[in-house]
Amino acid sequence: MARGEDLLEWVKPTGGVVCFPRMTAEPPGGTDAFYRRLLQEHGTYVGPGHWFEMPDTYFRLGYAWPTAQELDSGLAGISAALRG
């Protein structure tokens, strides 16, 4: 997820190690395709919104990764999966 990712909006947390971004547009193929691409093509896993009684255009993102490189890789995967 590049800095200033225009396909997501979120409220910056004041503490903790998770956030709950919302997709600003339906990703190509829908949310099921997004989550499938994210995991299968980018090796990144997030908690889909339905786990939290929200639409799947929301997802839970944990960012307490062991390394900054792993976090950066996951964020880049999210950006790529949002675009198809």
N, CA, C and O atoms as a CHARMM CRD file, in Angstrom:
* protein
*
  336
    1    1 MET  N      0.86600  -1.15700   0.00000 PROA 1      0.00000
    2    1 MET  CA     0.00000   0.00000   0.00000 PROA 1      0.00000
    3    1 MET  C      0.91000   1.21500   0.00000 PROA 1      0.00000
    4    1 MET  O      1.54400   1.53700   1.00500 PROA 1      0.00000
    5    2 ALA  N      0.96100   1.85100  -1.08600 PROA 2      0.00000
    6    2 ALA  CA     1.81800   3.01500  -1.20500 PROA 2      0.00000
    7    2 ALA  C      1.30600   4.12900  -0.29900 PROA 2      0.00000
    8    2 ALA  O      0.11400   4.21700  -0.00300 PROA 2      0.00000
    9    3 ARG  N      2.22200   4.96200   0.12500 PROA 3      0.00000
   10    3 ARG  CA     1.82400   6.12300   0.93000 PROA 3      0.00000
   11    3 ARG  C      0.79000   6.91400   0.14600 PROA 3      0.00000
   12    3 ARG  O      0.99500   7.23100  -1.02600 PROA 3      0.00000
   13    4 GLY  N     -0.31500   7.22700   0.79400 PROA 4      0.00000
   14    4 GLY  CA    -1.36500   7.97100   0.11100 PROA 4      0.00000
   15    4 GLY  C     -2.17400   7.11800  -0.85200 PROA 4      0.00000
   16    4 GLY  O     -2.64100   7.61900  -1.87500 PROA 4      0.00000
   17    5 GLU  N     -2.34700   5.84300  -0.54300 PROA 5      0.00000
   18    5 GLU  CA    -3.11600   4.92700  -1.40500 PROA 5      0.00000
   19    5 GLU  C     -4.51100   5.48700  -1.61400 PROA 5      0.00000
   20    5 GLU  O     -5.28800   5.59100  -0.66500 PROA 5      0.00000
   21    6 ASP  N     -4.83900   5.85100  -2.85900 PROA 6      0.00000
   22    6 ASP  CA    -6.11800   6.49800  -3.13900 PROA 6      0.00000
   23    6 ASP  C     -7.29200   5.53400  -3.22300 PROA 6      0.00000
   24    6 ASP  O     -8.43600   5.98100  -3.30900 PROA 6      0.00000
   25    7 LEU  N     -7.05100   4.23300  -3.20200 PROA 7      0.00000
   26    7 LEU  CA    -8.14800   3.26700  -3.23900 PROA 7      0.00000
   27    7 LEU  C     -8.57700   2.81900  -1.84200 PROA 7      0.00000
   28    7 LEU  O     -9.43500   1.94900  -1.70000 PROA 7      0.00000
   29    8 LEU  N     -7.97300   3.42000  -0.81000 PROA 8      0.00000
   30    8 LEU  CA    -8.33900   3.11600   0.58000 PROA 8      0.00000
   31    8 LEU  C     -8.51900   4.39800   1.36600 PROA 8      0.00000
   32    8 LEU  O     -7.90700   5.42600   1.07700 PROA 8      0.00000
   33    9 GLU  N     -9.38300   4.30500   2.37600 PROA 9      0.00000
   34    9 GLU  CA    -9.47300   5.37300   3.36900 PROA 9      0.00000
   35    9 GLU  C     -9.46800   4.72000   4.73300 PROA 9      0.00000
   36    9 GLU  O     -9.91900   3.58600   4.89400 PROA 9      0.00000
   37   10 TRP  N     -8.95200   5.45000   5.72300 PROA 10     0.00000
   38   10 TRP  CA    -8.85300   4.88600   7.06000 PROA 10     0.00000
   39   10 TRP  C     -8.67600   6.01400   8.06400 PROA 10     0.00000
   40   10 TRP  O     -8.33000   7.13900   7.70500 PROA 10     0.00000
   41   11 VAL  N     -8.91800   5.69400   9.31800 PROA 11     0.00000
   42   11 VAL  CA    -8.66200   6.61200  10.41800 PROA 11     0.00000
   43   11 VAL  C     -7.39600   6.12100  11.09800 PROA 11     0.00000
   44   11 VAL  O     -7.33900   4.98200  11.56200 PROA 11     0.00000
   45   12 LYS  N     -6.38800   6.96800  11.16100 PROA 12     0.00000
   46   12 LYS  CA    -5.12100   6.58800  11.76700 PROA 12     0.00000
   47   12 LYS  C     -5.34000   6.24600  13.24300 PROA 12     0.00000
   48   12 LYS  O     -5.86100   7.06300  14.00200 PROA 12     0.00000
   49   13 PRO  N     -4.94000   5.03500  13.64500 PROA 13     0.00000
   50   13 PRO  CA    -5.11600   4.64500  15.05000 PROA 13     0.00000
   51   13 PRO  C     -4.22100   5.47700  15.97300 PROA 13     0.00000
   52   13 PRO  O     -3.12500   5.89100  15.59500 PROA 13     0.00000
   53   14 THR  N     -4.70700   5.70400  17.16900 PROA 14     0.00000
   54   14 THR  CA    -3.90400   6.43600  18.14400 PROA 14     0.00000
   55   14 THR  C     -3.05200   5.49300  18.99400 PROA 14     0.00000
   56   14 THR  O     -2.19900   5.93300  19.76400 PROA 14     0.00000
   57   15 GLY  N     -3.29400   4.20200  18.84200 PROA 15     0.00000
   58   15 GLY  CA    -2.50500   3.20100  19.55400 PROA 15     0.00000
   59   15 GLY  C     -2.79000   1.83600  18.96900 PROA 15     0.00000
   60   15 GLY  O     -3.67500   1.68300  18.12700 PROA 15     0.00000
   61   16 GLY  N     -2.04900   0.85800  19.40900 PROA 16     0.00000
   62   16 GLY  CA    -2.26900  -0.50400  18.95300 PROA 16     0.00000
   63   16 GLY  C     -1.48600  -0.83200  17.69300 PROA 16     0.00000
   64   16 GLY  O     -0.64400  -0.05400  17.24500 PROA 16     0.00000
   65   17 VAL  N     -1.78000  -2.00400  17.12700 PROA 17     0.00000
   66   17 VAL  CA    -1.01900  -2.50200  15.98300 PROA 17     0.00000
   67   17 VAL  C     -1.92700  -2.98000  14.84800 PROA 17     0.00000
   68   17 VAL  O     -1.51700  -3.81100  14.03700 PROA 17     0.00000
   69   18 VAL  N     -3.15900  -2.46000  14.78500 PROA 18     0.00000
   70   18 VAL  CA    -4.09000  -2.81500  13.71200 PROA 18     0.00000
   71   18 VAL  C     -4.83300  -1.56200  13.24400 PROA 18     0.00000
   72   18 VAL  O     -4.95700  -0.58000  13.97600 PROA 18     0.00000
   73   19 CYS  N     -5.32000  -1.62600  12.00600 PROA 19     0.00000
   74   19 CYS  CA    -6.21300  -0.59100  11.49300 PROA 19     0.00000
   75   19 CYS  C     -7.27900  -1.28000  10.66000 PROA 19     0.00000
   76   19 CYS  O     -7.18500  -2.48000  10.40000 PROA 19     0.00000
   77   20 PHE  N     -8.28300  -0.53800  10.24200 PROA 20     0.00000
   78   20 PHE  CA    -9.44200  -1.11100   9.56700 PROA 20     0.00000
   79   20 PHE  C     -9.77500  -0.26600   8.33700 PROA 20     0.00000
   80   20 PHE  O    -10.77100   0.45800   8.33900 PROA 20     0.00000
   81   21 PRO  N     -8.94600  -0.34900   7.27700 PROA 21     0.00000
   82   21 PRO  CA    -9.20000   0.46200   6.08900 PROA 21     0.00000
   83   21 PRO  C    -10.45000   0.03700   5.33100 PROA 21     0.00000
   84   21 PRO  O    -10.93500  -1.08500   5.47500 PROA 21     0.00000
   85   22 ARG  N    -10.96400   0.96600   4.51600 PROA 22     0.00000
   86   22 ARG  CA   -12.12200   0.71600   3.66700 PROA 22     0.00000
   87   22 ARG  C    -11.73600   0.99600   2.22600 PROA 22     0.00000
   88   22 ARG  O    -11.13100   2.02500   1.92400 PROA 22     0.00000
   89   23 MET  N    -12.08700   0.07700   1.34100 PROA 23     0.00000
   90   23 MET  CA   -11.85300   0.27800  -0.08700 PROA 23     0.00000
   91   23 MET  C    -12.80000   1.36700  -0.58200 PROA 23     0.00000
   92   23 MET  O    -13.98900   1.34200  -0.26700 PROA 23     0.00000
   93   24 THR  N    -12.28900   2.31200  -1.34600 PROA 24     0.00000
   94   24 THR  CA   -13.12100   3.40700  -1.84300 PROA 24     0.00000
   95   24 THR  C    -13.84800   3.03300  -3.13200 PROA 24     0.00000
   96   24 THR  O    -14.75100   3.75000  -3.56400 PROA 24     0.00000
   97   25 ALA  N    -13.46400   1.91800  -3.74600 PROA 25     0.00000
   98   25 ALA  CA   -14.12600   1.42100  -4.95500 PROA 25     0.00000
   99   25 ALA  C    -14.05300  -0.09800  -4.93500 PROA 25     0.00000
  100   25 ALA  O    -13.12900  -0.67700  -4.36200 PROA 25     0.00000
  101   26 GLU  N    -15.02400  -0.73500  -5.55800 PROA 26     0.00000
  102   26 GLU  CA   -15.02100  -2.19700  -5.67000 PROA 26     0.00000
  103   26 GLU  C    -13.79300  -2.61000  -6.49500 PROA 26     0.00000
  104   26 GLU  O    -13.59500  -2.09600  -7.59600 PROA 26     0.00000
  105   27 PRO  N    -12.97200  -3.52300  -5.98200 PROA 27     0.00000
  106   27 PRO  CA   -11.79700  -3.94900  -6.74900 PROA 27     0.00000
  107   27 PRO  C    -12.20500  -4.79600  -7.94800 PROA 27     0.00000
  108   27 PRO  O    -13.29400  -5.36900  -7.94700 PROA 27     0.00000
  109   28 PRO  N    -11.35400  -4.89000  -8.97500 PROA 28     0.00000
  110   28 PRO  CA   -11.68200  -5.72200 -10.13900 PROA 28     0.00000
  111   28 PRO  C    -12.04700  -7.14700  -9.72000 PROA 28     0.00000
  112   28 PRO  O    -11.30300  -7.80300  -8.99000 PROA 28     0.00000
  113   29 GLY  N    -13.20500  -7.61300 -10.19400 PROA 29     0.00000
  114   29 GLY  CA   -13.67100  -8.95300  -9.85600 PROA 29     0.00000
  115   29 GLY  C    -14.38600  -9.05000  -8.52200 PROA 29     0.00000
  116   29 GLY  O    -14.87000 -10.12400  -8.16500 PROA 29     0.00000
  117   30 GLY  N    -14.46600  -7.95300  -7.77500 PROA 30     0.00000
  118   30 GLY  CA   -15.13600  -7.95200  -6.47300 PROA 30     0.00000
  119   30 GLY  C    -14.18800  -8.23500  -5.32100 PROA 30     0.00000
  120   30 GLY  O    -12.99600  -8.47600  -5.51000 PROA 30     0.00000
  121   31 THR  N    -14.75100  -8.19900  -4.12500 PROA 31     0.00000
  122   31 THR  CA   -13.91900  -8.36500  -2.93600 PROA 31     0.00000
  123   31 THR  C    -13.37000  -9.79000  -2.79700 PROA 31     0.00000
  124   31 THR  O    -12.24400  -9.97100  -2.33400 PROA 31     0.00000
  125   32 ASP  N    -14.15100 -10.80200  -3.19000 PROA 32     0.00000
  126   32 ASP  CA   -13.63900 -12.17500  -3.11600 PROA 32     0.00000
  127   32 ASP  C    -12.38000 -12.31800  -3.95700 PROA 32     0.00000
  128   32 ASP  O    -11.40500 -12.93000  -3.52100 PROA 32     0.00000
  129   33 ALA  N    -12.39800 -11.75900  -5.15600 PROA 33     0.00000
  130   33 ALA  CA   -11.22600 -11.81500  -6.03200 PROA 33     0.00000
  131   33 ALA  C    -10.05200 -11.05200  -5.42000 PROA 33     0.00000
  132   33 ALA  O     -8.90600 -11.49100  -5.52500 PROA 33     0.00000
  133   34 PHE  N    -10.32700  -9.91500  -4.78500 PROA 34     0.00000
  134   34 PHE  CA    -9.27000  -9.15200  -4.11700 PROA 34     0.00000
  135   34 PHE  C     -8.57300 -10.00100  -3.06000 PROA 34     0.00000
  136   34 PHE  O     -7.34600 -10.10400  -3.05000 PROA 34     0.00000
  137   35 TYR  N     -9.36000 -10.61300  -2.16500 PROA 35     0.00000
  138   35 TYR  CA    -8.76300 -11.40800  -1.08400 PROA 35     0.00000
  139   35 TYR  C     -8.01400 -12.62000  -1.63300 PROA 35     0.00000
  140   35 TYR  O     -6.97200 -12.99600  -1.09600 PROA 35     0.00000
  141   36 ARG  N     -8.52200 -13.21900  -2.67100 PROA 36     0.00000
  142   36 ARG  CA    -7.84700 -14.36900  -3.30500 PROA 36     0.00000
  143   36 ARG  C     -6.51400 -13.93300  -3.93000 PROA 36     0.00000
  144   36 ARG  O     -5.48500 -14.57500  -3.72200 PROA 36     0.00000
  145   37 ARG  N     -6.54700 -12.82900  -4.69900 PROA 37     0.00000
  146   37 ARG  CA    -5.30900 -12.29700  -5.30900 PROA 37     0.00000
  147   37 ARG  C     -4.28800 -11.94200  -4.24600 PROA 37     0.00000
  148   37 ARG  O     -3.10500 -12.26000  -4.36100 PROA 37     0.00000
  149   38 LEU  N     -4.77000 -11.28000  -3.21600 PROA 38     0.00000
  150   38 LEU  CA    -3.87100 -10.81100  -2.16000 PROA 38     0.00000
  151   38 LEU  C     -3.09100 -11.97500  -1.55500 PROA 38     0.00000
  152   38 LEU  O     -1.88000 -11.87900  -1.35800 PROA 38     0.00000
  153   39 LEU  N     -3.77500 -13.06000  -1.26500 PROA 39     0.00000
  154   39 LEU  CA    -3.11700 -14.21200  -0.65700 PROA 39     0.00000
  155   39 LEU  C     -2.31400 -15.02000  -1.67600 PROA 39     0.00000
  156   39 LEU  O     -1.14000 -15.31400  -1.44900 PROA 39     0.00000
  157   40 GLN  N     -2.94300 -15.38000  -2.79800 PROA 40     0.00000
  158   40 GLN  CA    -2.30000 -16.29000  -3.74700 PROA 40     0.00000
  159   40 GLN  C     -1.17800 -15.63900  -4.54300 PROA 40     0.00000
  160   40 GLN  O     -0.16600 -16.28200  -4.82000 PROA 40     0.00000
  161   41 GLU  N     -1.33900 -14.38500  -4.91300 PROA 41     0.00000
  162   41 GLU  CA    -0.32700 -13.73600  -5.74700 PROA 41     0.00000
  163   41 GLU  C      0.68700 -12.92000  -4.95800 PROA 41     0.00000
  164   41 GLU  O      1.80900 -12.70400  -5.41700 PROA 41     0.00000
  165   42 HSD  N      0.29000 -12.46200  -3.76000 PROA 42     0.00000
  166   42 HSD  CA     1.15600 -11.54900  -3.01400 PROA 42     0.00000
  167   42 HSD  C      1.53500 -12.07100  -1.62400 PROA 42     0.00000
  168   42 HSD  O      2.29600 -11.42500  -0.90300 PROA 42     0.00000
  169   43 GLY  N      1.00900 -13.23300  -1.25100 PROA 43     0.00000
  170   43 GLY  CA     1.37000 -13.82400   0.03500 PROA 43     0.00000
  171   43 GLY  C      1.00100 -12.96800   1.22900 PROA 43     0.00000
  172   43 GLY  O      1.66800 -13.00800   2.26300 PROA 43     0.00000
  173   44 THR  N     -0.06300 -12.19400   1.08400 PROA 44     0.00000
  174   44 THR  CA    -0.48900 -11.27700   2.14500 PROA 44     0.00000
  175   44 THR  C     -1.89200 -11.64800   2.58300 PROA 44     0.00000
  176   44 THR  O     -2.75600 -11.93300   1.75400 PROA 44     0.00000
  177   45 TYR  N     -2.11500 -11.64500   3.88900 PROA 45     0.00000
  178   45 TYR  CA    -3.41200 -12.03500   4.42800 PROA 45     0.00000
  179   45 TYR  C     -3.89900 -10.95600   5.37800 PROA 45     0.00000
  180   45 TYR  O     -3.15800 -10.50200   6.25000 PROA 45     0.00000
  181   46 VAL  N     -5.14500 -10.54900   5.20600 PROA 46     0.00000
  182   46 VAL  CA    -5.80700  -9.59100   6.09500 PROA 46     0.00000
  183   46 VAL  C     -7.13300 -10.19700   6.53600 PROA 46     0.00000
  184   46 VAL  O     -7.59200 -11.17100   5.93900 PROA 46     0.00000
  185   47 GLY  N     -7.74300  -9.64800   7.55100 PROA 47     0.00000
  186   47 GLY  CA    -9.04100 -10.12800   8.02200 PROA 47     0.00000
  187   47 GLY  C    -10.16400  -9.42800   7.29800 PROA 47     0.00000
  188   47 GLY  O    -10.34800  -8.22500   7.48200 PROA 47     0.00000
  189   48 PRO  N    -10.94000 -10.15200   6.46200 PROA 48     0.00000
  190   48 PRO  CA   -12.03300  -9.51800   5.72900 PROA 48     0.00000
  191   48 PRO  C    -13.10700  -8.95100   6.66300 PROA 48     0.00000
  192   48 PRO  O    -13.30800  -9.43700   7.77600 PROA 48     0.00000
  193   49 GLY  N    -13.78000  -7.92700   6.18500 PROA 49     0.00000
  194   49 GLY  CA   -14.77300  -7.22500   6.98800 PROA 49     0.00000
  195   49 GLY  C    -15.84800  -8.09800   7.59800 PROA 49     0.00000
  196   49 GLY  O    -16.29100  -7.82200   8.71300 PROA 49     0.00000
  197   50 HSD  N    -16.29200  -9.16000   6.89800 PROA 50     0.00000
  198   50 HSD  CA   -17.39000  -9.97500   7.43600 PROA 50     0.00000
  199   50 HSD  C    -17.00600 -10.64700   8.75400 PROA 50     0.00000
  200   50 HSD  O    -17.88500 -11.02800   9.52700 PROA 50     0.00000
  201   51 TRP  N    -15.72000 -10.79600   9.01900 PROA 51     0.00000
  202   51 TRP  CA   -15.29600 -11.33500  10.32300 PROA 51     0.00000
  203   51 TRP  C    -15.69100 -10.39400  11.45700 PROA 51     0.00000
  204   51 TRP  O    -15.79300 -10.80700  12.61200 PROA 51     0.00000
  205   52 PHE  N    -15.91200  -9.12800  11.11500 PROA 52     0.00000
  206   52 PHE  CA   -16.18800  -8.09800  12.11400 PROA 52     0.00000
  207   52 PHE  C    -17.56400  -7.46900  11.90500 PROA 52     0.00000
  208   52 PHE  O    -17.82400  -6.34700  12.33900 PROA 52     0.00000
  209   53 GLU  N    -18.44700  -8.22200  11.22600 PROA 53     0.00000
  210   53 GLU  CA   -19.81500  -7.79100  10.95700 PROA 53     0.00000
  211   53 GLU  C    -19.86200  -6.48900  10.16200 PROA 53     0.00000
  212   53 GLU  O    -20.69300  -5.61600  10.41000 PROA 53     0.00000
  213   54 MET  N    -18.94000  -6.38300   9.19300 PROA 54     0.00000
  214   54 MET  CA   -18.85500  -5.23900   8.29800 PROA 54     0.00000
  215   54 MET  C    -18.81000  -5.76100   6.86500 PROA 54     0.00000
  216   54 MET  O    -18.53300  -6.94200   6.65600 PROA 54     0.00000
  217   55 PRO  N    -19.07400  -4.91300   5.87700 PROA 55     0.00000
  218   55 PRO  CA   -18.93500  -5.34800   4.47900 PROA 55     0.00000
  219   55 PRO  C    -17.47800  -5.72000   4.18200 PROA 55     0.00000
  220   55 PRO  O    -16.56300  -5.23200   4.84500 PROA 55     0.00000
  221   56 ASP  N    -17.26900  -6.57100   3.19800 PROA 56     0.00000
  222   56 ASP  CA   -15.91300  -6.99600   2.85300 PROA 56     0.00000
  223   56 ASP  C    -15.11100  -5.93300   2.12200 PROA 56     0.00000
  224   56 ASP  O    -13.97400  -6.19300   1.72600 PROA 56     0.00000
  225   57 THR  N    -15.66300  -4.75700   1.93400 PROA 57     0.00000
  226   57 THR  CA   -14.86900  -3.63900   1.44100 PROA 57     0.00000
  227   57 THR  C    -14.01000  -3.05900   2.56700 PROA 57     0.00000
  228   57 THR  O    -13.16100  -2.20200   2.32100 PROA 57     0.00000
  229   58 TYR  N    -14.22600  -3.52100   3.78900 PROA 58     0.00000
  230   58 TYR  CA   -13.37700  -3.20500   4.93500 PROA 58     0.00000
  231   58 TYR  C    -12.49700  -4.41300   5.21900 PROA 58     0.00000
  232   58 TYR  O    -12.88300  -5.54600   4.93300 PROA 58     0.00000
  233   59 PHE  N    -11.32700  -4.17800   5.77500 PROA 59     0.00000
  234   59 PHE  CA   -10.50500  -5.29300   6.23100 PROA 59     0.00000
  235   59 PHE  C     -9.62400  -4.86200   7.39200 PROA 59     0.00000
  236   59 PHE  O     -9.25600  -3.69500   7.52700 PROA 59     0.00000
  237   60 ARG  N     -9.30400  -5.83200   8.21700 PROA 60     0.00000
  238   60 ARG  CA    -8.43000  -5.59100   9.36800 PROA 60     0.00000
  239   60 ARG  C     -7.00600  -5.84700   8.92200 PROA 60     0.00000
  240   60 ARG  O     -6.69100  -6.89900   8.36500 PROA 60     0.00000
  241   61 LEU  N     -6.16200  -4.88000   9.17100 PROA 61     0.00000
  242   61 LEU  CA    -4.76100  -4.94800   8.78600 PROA 61     0.00000
  243   61 LEU  C     -3.89900  -4.82200  10.03700 PROA 61     0.00000
  244   61 LEU  O     -3.92000  -3.79600  10.71700 PROA 61     0.00000
  245   62 GLY  N     -3.14900  -5.86700  10.32900 PROA 62     0.00000
  246   62 GLY  CA    -2.18800  -5.81200  11.42600 PROA 62     0.00000
  247   62 GLY  C     -0.84900  -5.35000  10.89800 PROA 62     0.00000
  248   62 GLY  O     -0.42400  -5.78000   9.82500 PROA 62     0.00000
  249   63 TYR  N     -0.17300  -4.47600  11.63500 PROA 63     0.00000
  250   63 TYR  CA     1.10800  -3.97500  11.14800 PROA 63     0.00000
  251   63 TYR  C      2.22800  -4.10600  12.18100 PROA 63     0.00000
  252   63 TYR  O      3.17000  -3.31300  12.18900 PROA 63     0.00000
  253   64 ALA  N      2.12100  -5.09700  13.03800 PROA 64     0.00000
  254   64 ALA  CA     3.19500  -5.38000  14.01100 PROA 64     0.00000
  255   64 ALA  C      4.07900  -6.49600  13.46800 PROA 64     0.00000
  256   64 ALA  O      4.26000  -7.52600  14.11700 PROA 64     0.00000
  257   65 TRP  N      4.62900  -6.28500  12.27000 PROA 65     0.00000
  258   65 TRP  CA     5.42400  -7.30700  11.59000 PROA 65     0.00000
  259   65 TRP  C      6.81700  -7.40000  12.19500 PROA 65     0.00000
  260   65 TRP  O      7.30800  -6.44900  12.80300 PROA 65     0.00000
  261   66 PRO  N      7.44800  -8.56100  12.02200 PROA 66     0.00000
  262   66 PRO  CA     8.81100  -8.71800  12.52500 PROA 66     0.00000
  263   66 PRO  C      9.80400  -7.75800  11.86400 PROA 66     0.00000
  264   66 PRO  O     10.75300  -7.31700  12.51200 PROA 66     0.00000
  265   67 THR  N      9.60200  -7.42900  10.59200 PROA 67     0.00000
  266   67 THR  CA    10.53300  -6.51600   9.93000 PROA 67     0.00000
  267   67 THR  C      9.76900  -5.47800   9.12500 PROA 67     0.00000
  268   67 THR  O      8.63700  -5.70700   8.69900 PROA 67     0.00000
  269   68 ALA  N     10.40900  -4.33600   8.92600 PROA 68     0.00000
  270   68 ALA  CA     9.82100  -3.28700   8.09300 PROA 68     0.00000
  271   68 ALA  C      9.69900  -3.76000   6.65000 PROA 68     0.00000
  272   68 ALA  O      8.75600  -3.38100   5.95700 PROA 68     0.00000
  273   69 GLN  N     10.63700  -4.58100   6.18800 PROA 69     0.00000
  274   69 GLN  CA    10.59500  -5.09500   4.81900 PROA 69     0.00000
  275   69 GLN  C      9.35200  -5.95900   4.58900 PROA 69     0.00000
  276   69 GLN  O      8.72400  -5.86400   3.53500 PROA 69     0.00000
  277   70 GLU  N      8.99000  -6.80200   5.56400 PROA 70     0.00000
  278   70 GLU  CA     7.78500  -7.63200   5.43500 PROA 70     0.00000
  279   70 GLU  C      6.53400  -6.76400   5.39600 PROA 70     0.00000
  280   70 GLU  O      5.62200  -7.02700   4.61300 PROA 70     0.00000
  281   71 LEU  N      6.48500  -5.74600   6.22400 PROA 71     0.00000
  282   71 LEU  CA     5.34100  -4.83300   6.21200 PROA 71     0.00000
  283   71 LEU  C      5.24800  -4.11900   4.87200 PROA 71     0.00000
  284   71 LEU  O      4.17200  -4.05500   4.27800 PROA 71     0.00000
  285   72 ASP  N      6.35600  -3.58600   4.39100 PROA 72     0.00000
  286   72 ASP  CA     6.35400  -2.89700   3.09700 PROA 72     0.00000
  287   72 ASP  C      5.89800  -3.82600   1.97700 PROA 72     0.00000
  288   72 ASP  O      5.15200  -3.41000   1.09100 PROA 72     0.00000
  289   73 SER  N      6.34100  -5.08000   2.01000 PROA 73     0.00000
  290   73 SER  CA     5.94800  -6.04800   0.99600 PROA 73     0.00000
  291   73 SER  C      4.44200  -6.30800   1.05100 PROA 73     0.00000
  292   73 SER  O      3.78900  -6.36700   0.00900 PROA 73     0.00000
  293   74 GLY  N      3.88800  -6.46200   2.24600 PROA 74     0.00000
  294   74 GLY  CA     2.45700  -6.66800   2.39200 PROA 74     0.00000
  295   74 GLY  C      1.64600  -5.47900   1.93000 PROA 74     0.00000
  296   74 GLY  O      0.61000  -5.64400   1.28600 PROA 74     0.00000
  297   75 LEU  N      2.10700  -4.27800   2.25300 PROA 75     0.00000
  298   75 LEU  CA     1.39400  -3.06600   1.81900 PROA 75     0.00000
  299   75 LEU  C      1.43000  -2.92200   0.29700 PROA 75     0.00000
  300   75 LEU  O      0.43900  -2.52500  -0.31600 PROA 75     0.00000
  301   76 ALA  N      2.56900  -3.24300  -0.30700 PROA 76     0.00000
  302   76 ALA  CA     2.65500  -3.21400  -1.77700 PROA 76     0.00000
  303   76 ALA  C      1.71000  -4.24900  -2.38400 PROA 76     0.00000
  304   76 ALA  O      1.09500  -3.99700  -3.42000 PROA 76     0.00000
  305   77 GLY  N      1.59500  -5.41600  -1.73900 PROA 77     0.00000
  306   77 GLY  CA     0.66600  -6.44400  -2.21300 PROA 77     0.00000
  307   77 GLY  C     -0.77400  -5.98000  -2.16000 PROA 77     0.00000
  308   77 GLY  O     -1.55300  -6.26900  -3.06800 PROA 77     0.00000
  309   78 ILE  N     -1.13600  -5.26600  -1.11100 PROA 78     0.00000
  310   78 ILE  CA    -2.49800  -4.73200  -0.99700 PROA 78     0.00000
  311   78 ILE  C     -2.77300  -3.76400  -2.14200 PROA 78     0.00000
  312   78 ILE  O     -3.81700  -3.84600  -2.78800 PROA 78     0.00000
  313   79 SER  N     -1.84700  -2.85300  -2.39400 PROA 79     0.00000
  314   79 SER  CA    -2.03500  -1.89500  -3.48400 PROA 79     0.00000
  315   79 SER  C     -2.19500  -2.61000  -4.82200 PROA 79     0.00000
  316   79 SER  O     -3.07000  -2.26600  -5.61600 PROA 79     0.00000
  317   80 ALA  N     -1.35000  -3.60200  -5.06700 PROA 80     0.00000
  318   80 ALA  CA    -1.42400  -4.33700  -6.33100 PROA 80     0.00000
  319   80 ALA  C     -2.73600  -5.11900  -6.44200 PROA 80     0.00000
  320   80 ALA  O     -3.36900  -5.10500  -7.49800 PROA 80     0.00000
  321   81 ALA  N     -3.14900  -5.79300  -5.38000 PROA 81     0.00000
  322   81 ALA  CA    -4.37700  -6.58800  -5.41000 PROA 81     0.00000
  323   81 ALA  C     -5.61800  -5.69800  -5.57700 PROA 81     0.00000
  324   81 ALA  O     -6.60300  -6.12900  -6.17700 PROA 81     0.00000
  325   82 LEU  N     -5.58300  -4.48400  -5.06400 PROA 82     0.00000
  326   82 LEU  CA    -6.70200  -3.56500  -5.24100 PROA 82     0.00000
  327   82 LEU  C     -6.92200  -3.21500  -6.71100 PROA 82     0.00000
  328   82 LEU  O     -8.03700  -2.89100  -7.12100 PROA 82     0.00000
  329   83 ARG  N     -5.85600  -3.28300  -7.49400 PROA 83     0.00000
  330   83 ARG  CA    -5.91700  -2.90100  -8.91100 PROA 83     0.00000
  331   83 ARG  C     -6.11700  -4.09100  -9.84500 PROA 83     0.00000
  332   83 ARG  O     -6.28600  -3.91900 -11.05200 PROA 83     0.00000
  333   84 GLY  N     -6.09800  -5.27900  -9.28700 PROA 84     0.00000
  334   84 GLY  CA    -6.29800  -6.46700 -10.11200 PROA 84     0.00000
  335   84 GLY  C     -5.00500  -7.05300 -10.47200 PROA 84     0.00000
  336   84 GLY  O     -4.95900  -8.06700 -11.16900 PROA 84     0.00000
